[in-house]
Amino acid sequence: MIFDSIATSFGYPALQLNNMREGGFVYEYLNSRMHPHLKIGDILKLKKLYEDSAQFGIIVDIHKAESLGEGGWISFDFLILNENGKLVHITETCIEKVL
């Protein structure tokens, strides 16, 4: 597991798969770092790259996807309602700032 080799290279005991499951240290740490400041109801200003379709949006739902185990990952998808009245799925990288 990648986390085992990273931990070992820094002199820490190898992390157990348990730590990657919900409630485990690694899982909770990564989960808290992914979008600690974004929540339903936040009003967002989108990056200039997306201005043709919308400049602002409000988060109406947050979807989480994950794959545990070796090479596992966690990702978040935000459903926003933009100023044009359209529901759009975005990632955190589309957001310039929270207003």
C-alpha positions in Angstrom: 0.0 0.0 0.0 1.4 3.4 -0.9 0.7 4.9 2.6 2.8 2.0 4.1 5.8 2.9 2.0 5.5 6.6 2.7 5.1 6.1 6.5 8.0 3.7 6.5 10.3 6.0 4.6 9.7 8.7 7.2 10.5 6.3 10.0 6.9 5.6 11.1 5.5 2.1 11.5 3.6 1.0 8.4 0.0 2.2 8.4 -2.7 -0.4 8.6 -5.6 -0.7 6.1 -7.9 0.0 9.0 -6.6 3.6 9.0 -8.0 4.0 5.4 -11.5 3.0 6.4 -14.1 5.4 7.7 -13.1 6.4 11.3 -9.5 5.5 10.7 -6.8 8.2 11.2 -5.7 8.5 7.6 -9.3 8.5 6.3 -10.3 11.2 8.7 -7.2 13.3 8.0 -7.7 13.2 4.3 -11.4 13.8 4.6 -10.9 16.9 6.7 -8.3 18.3 4.2 -10.4 17.8 1.1 -12.9 20.6 1.5 -12.8 21.8 5.1 -14.4 25.2 4.3 -17.0 24.2 1.7 -20.6 23.4 2.8 -24.1 23.4 1.4 -25.4 27.0 1.1 -22.0 28.6 0.4 -22.0 31.2 -2.4 -19.1 30.8 -4.7 -17.3 32.9 -7.3 -16.0 30.7 -10.1 -12.7 31.1 -11.8 -12.5 33.3 -14.9 -12.1 30.2 -17.1 -15.8 29.4 -16.4 -17.2 32.9 -16.9 -18.8 32.1 -20.2 -21.2 29.7 -18.5 -21.5 31.3 -15.0 -19.6 33.6 -12.6 -21.4 32.6 -9.3 -23.1 29.7 -7.8 -24.5 28.3 -4.5 -23.7 24.8 -3.3 -26.9 22.7 -3.1 -25.3 19.3 -2.6 -21.9 17.6 -2.1 -21.2 14.2 -3.5 -18.3 12.1 -2.2 -16.7 9.2 -4.1 -14.0 6.9 -2.8 -12.0 3.8 -3.5 -10.2 2.3 -0.5 -7.2 0.0 -0.6 -4.0 0.2 -2.5 -4.0 3.2 -4.8 -7.3 4.4 -3.2 -8.7 7.9 -3.5 -11.4 10.2 -2.2 -13.0 12.9 -4.4 -15.7 15.5 -4.0 -18.1 16.8 -6.5 -20.2 19.9 -5.8 -23.6 20.5 -7.3 -24.2 24.2 -7.6 -27.1 26.3 -8.8 -25.6 29.1 -11.0 -27.0 32.6 -11.7 -28.5 31.3 -14.9 -30.7 28.9 -12.9 -28.8 25.8 -14.1 -27.6 22.9 -11.9 -23.9 22.2 -12.6 -21.4 19.7 -11.2 -18.0 21.2 -10.4 -14.9 20.3 -8.5 -13.1 22.5 -5.9 -10.5 23.5 -8.6 -13.2 25.5 -10.4 -13.7 27.8 -7.4 -12.0 31.2 -7.1 -13.3 32.0 -3.7 -16.2 31.6 -1.2 -18.2 34.8 -0.8 
